[in-house]
Amino acid sequence: MSEVSLARLYLLRGIYLLFAVGLGSAIWPEIVNHPLAAHGIATSLLAGLSALWALGIRYPLKMLPLLLFELVWKSIWLIAFALPLWSAHQMDADTWRSVKTFLGSLIVVSIAMPWAYVVTNYVTNRGDRWTFRAAEGRAIE
């Protein structure tokens, strides 16, 4: 397993804290004070994500899939939605604000991400087992 420095762990903790507080402070008041007619699906998803960001403060390496999710979904939005709007010269102020926020968080997360650890643990490591030995009830290695 690739070793992650203590400084990198604290950097990851800081990012989890930033995301938990930043997202949580915007989303949780909306959860607590929502009108009964609101659908709230996206809001509920983001509230759950903010709670998991807080868990990342304690377990920065175990919660790396959250940071990978953050990188992936924001990259998809930038490429599939913002880029075509920009190419068509149809960006409004709200979209520009989102682009700036998303690019900033992608840069910060990309710098903080322990890429050697990610490659070692998510790319080159063997995956979890798929089959079981019928007679013994144990997995085939």
Secondary structure as GFF3:
##gff-version 3
##sequence-region A 1 141
A	DSSP	alpha_helix	6	32	.	.	.	ID=ss1
A	DSSP	alpha_helix	41	58	.	.	.	ID=ss2
A	DSSP	alpha_helix	64	77	.	.	.	ID=ss3
A	DSSP	pi_helix	78	82	.	.	.	ID=ss4
A	DSSP	alpha_helix	83	87	.	.	.	ID=ss5
A	DSSP	alpha_helix	93	112	.	.	.	ID=ss6
A	DSSP	alpha_helix	115	118	.	.	.	ID=ss7
A	DSSP	pi_helix	119	124	.	.	.	ID=ss8
###
